[in-house]
Every structure is written in structure tokens, then in C-alpha cells.
Amino acid sequence: MNRVSEPVAFSVFLKTFFKIGVLSFGGPASQVAVMQRVVIDERGWLEEREFLSALSFCMLLPGPEAMQLATWLGWRLRGTVGGVIAGVLFVLPGALVMGLLAALYVRFGTLPLVGVLFVGVKAAVIAVVIGALIKLSKRALQDGLSRGLAATAFVAMFVFSAPFPVVILAAGLLGLLWVGDDAEPSLGNHGTASVSRSLKTAAVWVAVWWTPLLLLAAFDPGGLLWQLGRFFSTLAVLSFGGAYAVLAWLAQDAVVQYQWLTTAQMIDGLGLAETTPGPLILVTEFVGYVAGSGQGGVGLAIAAALVTLWATFIPCFLWIFTGAPWLDWVCRQPRLTSALRAITAAVVGVMLNLSVWFAAHVLFSEVVQTTRFGTAMPYPNWATIDAAVVLVFVVSAVALFRFRLGVVSVLGLACAVSVALHHMV
């Protein structure tokens, strides 16, 4: 059962989820690690089993899974209002930083000092992710079959570039048919699960999502804002597997079809999104800002960035608030429980793949996707290893694992070391 017997104090709730939003660097693996550390290890608000079930549920949904997990946590602790607040606080710090960086980028071009600071952050994030994966694997991989599923998921994605949805659905199917048929104990009756209530919830959030966009279509049917709203709403529905699964599609359409920005600008936007807190899909805000700036100056740029944020993240509330009340029911169905447990095991492998990918691109300046003997693995060019980044990572790992410093302290230390090394070179 949940460790929380009474609603979490609102002030503590706000402080906690603001902290999560500020510390959510490094992609979904690191973001899940931060939530696990803060909500479970530090606050003790939830049981690990419930957290992992929710994570598996969020992995099945389109959109950024970490933002949806934060929304679920908020809903679980303080209802729908808590879910909205937690989701907004998860995105808001990164959105503010990305908006500022996009404005500075358009005005001044590249930002070398910001790059130096965030290189330190990314190096520290590798250590945070390693710690999270160790904890997650110990709790989620309890037998040989679950460990085999995790290993298979990792190999399928890292070695053969298997699509994320295929890996997750295959694991769920295997669990449904084979893993077992023992149901988990109830997670507790957190919300009333009914078809009629779910349909009403879905109708409300579809209206919230589309009403502003349809107004844009009515008043300016051929304008940039409507184009952005329509395109990124479609992207939000089809973005299974998180941002990495749709980046190629986003880059191609934004650059080639709509010509909202150049290839070089798109690459710079991805780099900025990698170094800011919040989900990587915040690159959509950068795309909107640059597109608006090119067609109408600062005013249109801000409006375009807001439209892309709306179309990207509002659907997440629709998926969570419609589906979350059913999670306990799912966990009381033997076969569905087995499927969810198998997906949880596969998620460990997926997170390991993302972590290795992230670490390779942080530690090496050049990583090439090479096809050999039916495989498509990323191979780092060992001649391009960045000794300074490696040193920052080692310092961060020692601070985190040996001296048990908090995440904020480790990130600050990593930034200081990165800047010091930059000035020494």
C-alpha cells in the first residue's frame, strides 16, 4: 500500500515538483532517476512497485514518458489539480530556459559559455543515470526471465535499432502469454475507473487541447500559428517511444517541407534541447520560436513557441487523466499484470540503451552509426574522446557514489569543474 495516509501538504508538493523540474536534465533515463530519488527515496511517498507500474504504463503512451510520469505522480498524490501542477512544473523550467536560449540564439547566434556549462551538466548526468539504473534493475529484475527480457530489449535496440514500440509491445505480448498469471495486490483505489467517467474526462481534455487551435484556424487559416498547432498536435499523437522516435520526422518536415528553419539551425536546436532541463521534445519550442522570428519578429516568435508547447504537452494530460484511474484495475488482472511486469523489465533495457547512447555522445565528439553483418550499432571514434568531459564525469561519480552528495551539489560541482577546465585549455 501507499506510504502516504494523508494528502501531501501543498507547499511541500509544489517545492518537490519544482525541484524535479529544475533537475530534469539528460533525457528520460535521468529524469525518471530524479523522480525516483526525490519521490521515493527522499520523500517516501510511494512504494517502488507502484512507481514501476506507472512508469510502464507511461511508456505505452505517445509523448514524453517522463513528463507523463510526473503528471501521474501529481495526480496520484493530489488528484487532477496536482497532476496538472506536476506536469506544468516538470516542463516549465526547461521551457523558460529554452525560450531564453532560443531568443539569444536568434539575436546573437551560438552560445559557447552556455555550451561549456551544460557539458558539465551532461557529464554529471551520466553518473546520475548509472545510479538510477542500478537501483531500478535491482527492484525490477527479480528473476532470470525479467533479466533476459531486459537484456533482449537492450540488444534489440542498441544492436539492431529495433523500433521502440515493437520492443515494448513484444515484451507485453510475451508477458501476456507466458510470464505468469499471478495478480499483484491492489495498488489502492486512487480514482474511480469507469467507462463513462473516462469518456467525460477525454472529452474535456480534447476540448482544452483543440479549442485554442481551432480558433487559430478560424481567424488565420493559412497562418503560421495554425500550421504549427496542427503539425505538432499530429506529432504528439504519433510520437510513441518519446522524442528520439520522432526527431527524424520532425527535422525533415520542419526543414524540408515547411522550411521553418535551416538544417544547421535544427541541429543547434537539438543541441540546446539536450542541455536544458525538461524533455528533449522541448526542441519543438525552439522550432516554433525560430519559425516565428523568421516570419514576423519577436512577437510572432513568442506566440509560435507557446503554440508548439501547447500542442506538444496538453495531449499528455489527456492520456494520463483518462487512463490513470485504470492502472489499479490493470494491476489486479493476472494476465495484464504479467504483461505490465514484462514491459517493466523491457523498460530497464530501453533505459540502458538510451543511457549508453547519451553517454557515447557526451564523452565522444564523433559517434557513427555503422551497419555490419545485419546490425546497426553506434561506434564512437575513440580518437575523439574528450578527456575533460571524462574527468568531469569521474569527479561527479565520486561525489555522487563515494561522498553521497545530492544531485544539485553534484551538478554545481560539475559545472564549476567544466568551466575551470575550459579556461585552463
N, C-alpha and C positions, 0 to 999 in steps of 0.2 A: 504493500500500500504506500501511497504518497506520504512523505515525511511531514508535509505541511498540514496541520489540523485547522488552521485559520488562514484567511486571506493574507497575503503578504502586504505589509504596510506600503502604502502608495509611494511615499517618499523613497523608501528603500528600493522599491520596484523601479522607479524612474532612474535612480542613481545606478542601479545594477545594469540595466539595459543600455543606458548611455555609455557606461564603461565598455560593454560588449561592442557597441557600435564603433567606439573610438579605437578599440584594439583589434578590429576585424581585418587585419592585413593578411595577404598571402593566399587568397583563394579559399575554396570551400573546406579543404582539409584543415587549414589553420583556423578558420572561423568556427568550425564545429569544435575544434580543440579548445578555443577560448570559451565557448558556451558551456562545454562540459566542465571545464576547470572552474568557471565562475558560479554556474547554477548548481552543480552537483558537489564538487569538491569544496568550494569555499562557502556556499550558502546552504547546501544540504536540502534543497527544496524538492528534489525529485529522486526517485530510485533510478539506478542506471538502466534497468530493464525497460522502463517506460521511455526514457530518453532514446534508447536504441530503437525501440519500436517506432517512435515518432520520426527518427532520422530515416529509417527505411521507408516509411510512408511518404516523407517529403521527397525522397529520391525517385519515387514513381511519378511525381507531378512535373508538368512543364514549368520552366522558370528557374530562378536561382534557389537551389535547395537550402542553402544556409539562411537566406532571408526568410524562407518559408518555415524553417525550423525555429527561428527566433519568433516569428509570428505565432507559431503553435505554442511555444513556451509561454508567451504572454497570454494567449487565450487560456491555456491550462491553469495559469496562476491567478488571472484576474478577469476572465471572460473575454467577450468580444472587444470591449474597450481596451483591455490590456493587450490583446492581440494586435490591435491597430497601433497602439503606442509602441509596443516592442518592435513591430515591423518597421515603423517610421524611424525609430531611433537607431535601428540597425543600418538603415540606408542613409539617414540624414548627414552624419559626419562626412562620409565619403562623398556624398552628393555636393556638399558645400565645398569640400576641398577640390573635387573635380571641376566644379563650376569656376572656382577661383583660378585653378591651373589652366583651364580652357581659355579664360579671359586673358590671362597673362601670356599664354601661348599665341593667341591671335594678335596680341599687341606687340609682344617682344620676340616671339619665336621660341627657340629651345630654352630650357631652364637647367643649366648644368649643376647649380648648387642643390636644387631640389633632387636632381638625379643622384648626387653623392649621398644626400641624407637617406633617401629611400633605398639605395643599395645596401646601406647598413641595416635598414629595417628588414629587407628581404632576406639577408643573411641570417639575422636573428630568427626570422620566422621558420627557417629550415629546422632549427633546434626545437622550436615550439611544436612543430608538426611531428617531429620524431617522438617527442614525449607523449603527444596525444595518441599516436598510432600504437605505441607500446601499451598504454592504458586501455585503449579501445580493443586491441587484439586479445588482451588477457581476459576481458569480460565477454567479448562477442564470440571468440573462437574456443569453445569449451570441449570439442571432440575432434577426432580425425576428419570427419566429414565436413564440418564447418571450416576447418583449416584448409582442406582440399578445395572447397569452393572458393575461399579467398585467394588461394594460390592460382587457381584456374582463371578467376576473373582478372587477376593481375597479368598473367601471361597473355590472355586473350586480348587485352587492351594494349599492353606495352609491346608485346612481340608482334602481334598480328593486326593491331589497330582495329579491333572489333568495335562496332558501334556501341556506345553506352547503353541505349535502350535494349539492344539484343542481349547484352550480358546480363542486365538486371532481370529482364523477362525470362531468360533461360534459367537463371537461378531460382526465380519464383516458381516456374513450372516444375523444376526438379524437386523443390521443397513440397509443392502441392502433391506430387505423385509418390515421393519416396522418403523424404527426410523423417517423417513420423506423423502420428496423428494424436499427439497429446496436447491438450489445450493449456495455455498459460492461465494462471489465476487472473481474476478480473483486475484491471488497472483502476477500477473505481468509476462510478457513474459521473463523468465530467461532461455534462451537456446531454440534452435529450436527443437521441438519434431517432428520427422518423423521416419517412419519405416526404411528407407534406412540409415539415419544417425545413428540410434540406432544399426543397424546391423554392420555398419562400426566400430563404437565405440567398440562394443562387440568383433569383430574380432581382433582389435588392442590389446585389453587388454587380450584376451585369448592367443595371441601370446606372449605378455610380460610375462604372467604368466608361460606358458609351455615351451617356448624355452630353458631357462636355465635347466629346469628339464629334458627335453628330451636329452639335451647334456650330462647330468649326466648319463642317461640311456644308451646312446651310448658308452660312454667311460668306464663306470664301471657298467654294467647292474645288477650285483648281489651285488653291494656295499651298504654300509650303507646310503650314501647320497641319492641315488636313492630311497631306501626303505622309508626313512624319507619323501622325497618330495612327493612320491606317496601317502603314508598314510595320511599325513597332508593335502594334496590337497583334498583327498576324505572327510576328516573330515570337511574341510572348506565349502564344498558344502552341506553337510548334517547337519550342526550344527545350525538348526533352534532353536530359543529360547536362544541363547547365550551359554556361556561356561558351565553353570550349567547343560544344557540339554545334554551335551556330555562328561562330566567328567567321568562318569562310563565307558562308551565305551573306552575313552582314557586310563584310568587307567588299564582296563582289558587287552587291546591289547598290550599296552606298556610293561606291567609287565609279563603277561602270554604268549601271543603269540610270541612277538618279543624278550622278555627278555632284553630290553634295560636298565632296572633298576629294583631295588627291590621294594617291596610294601612299605617298610619303606622310601626309597628314594622318592617314588612318593608322599607319604603323606607330607614329608618335602618340596617337591617342591610346593605342593598346599599351604602349609603354607606361603612359601616365596612369592608366587604369590598374596596371599591375602593381603600382607603387602607392596607391591610395587605399585607405580603409574601405570596407564595403565590398560587395560582389564585383567581379570583373565586368559584368554586364553593364556597369556604370559607363563603359565606353560609349553606350548609346547617348548619354548626356553630352559627351564630347562631340559626337557626330552632329547632334542637334544644334549645339552652340556654334560650331564651325559653319554648318549649313546656313543657319540664320544670319550669322555675321556676314557671310559672303553675299547674301541676297538683300539684307536690309539693315545692317548695322547692329549696335548693341541691343536695342530694344527687341528686335525680332530674334536676336540670338538668345536672349534670356527666355523669351516666350517659347522658342523652339526647344530649348533644353528642358523646360518644365513639361512640355507636351511629351517628349520622349520619356521622361521619368514617369509620368502618369501612365502612359501606355505600357511601359515595361513592368511596373511594380504593382499597380492596382489589381491586375488579374491574380496575383499571389494571394490576396485576401479572399478572393472568390474561391480559389481551390481549397484553402485552409479552412475557412469558416463553414464551407459546405461539407467537407469531408472529415474534419477533426472529430465531430461527435460520434463518428462510426468506428473510430480506432479501437475503443474498448470492445465493441461488438466483434470486430475482426479478431482481436486477441483472444476471444472466447470460443472461436470456431477452430476445431482441431486442424483441419487441413489448411485453412488460411493462416493459422499461427505458424505451421510448418513452413509455408511459403514465405511469410514475413521473416522468420528466423534465417532461412536460406538467403534471402535478399540482404539481411543484415551482415551475414558472412561475406557475401559478394561485395558489399559496400566497403568493407575493410580493404579488399583487393583494389577496388576502384580508387579509394583514397590514397593507397600506396602508389598507384600509377600516377595520379596527379602530383603527389609529393615528389616522386622521382623526376617527373617532367619539370616541375618547378625548380627543384634543386639543380638540375642539369643546366637550366637556362640562367640561373643566378651565378653558379660557380664557373661556367664556361662562357666565353664570348661567342663561340660558334658551336651550334648543335645541328647536325644534318640528319634528316630522315632518309635512311638508306634502305633500299629493298634488296634483300638477299635470300635466296632459297625459299621464297614464298613468305618471308617475314618483312615487316616494315618497322624497324626499330630506330629510335633516335640514337645517333652515335655522336658523343661530344668529341670535338677536336682537342686532344689533350695539350696541344701546344698553346691553346688559347685559355687555359685555366688562369683565373685571376687570383694571384696569391694574396692580395689584400682582402678580397672577399672571403677567402678561405680562413684567413686569420680572424676576421670579424666573426665568422661562424664559430670557430673554435672558442673564442672568448665568450660568445653568447652561450654556447653549450655548457662550458664550465660554470658560468654564472647561474645558469638555469638548473643544472643537474647536481653540481657539486655544492654550490653555496645557496641553492634554493631561493634565488631572488625571484620576485614577482615579474610578471610579463612586462609591465610598464617600465620597471627598472632595467630589465634586460634590453628592451627596445631603445631606451635612452642611452644606455651604455654602448649599444651597437652603433647608434648614430654618431656619438662622440668619437668612437674609435675610427669610424669610416671617414669623418671629416679630418681627423688628425692624420690618418694615413694619406689622404688626398693632398694635404698641404706638405707632407714630407716627400712626396714623389716629385 
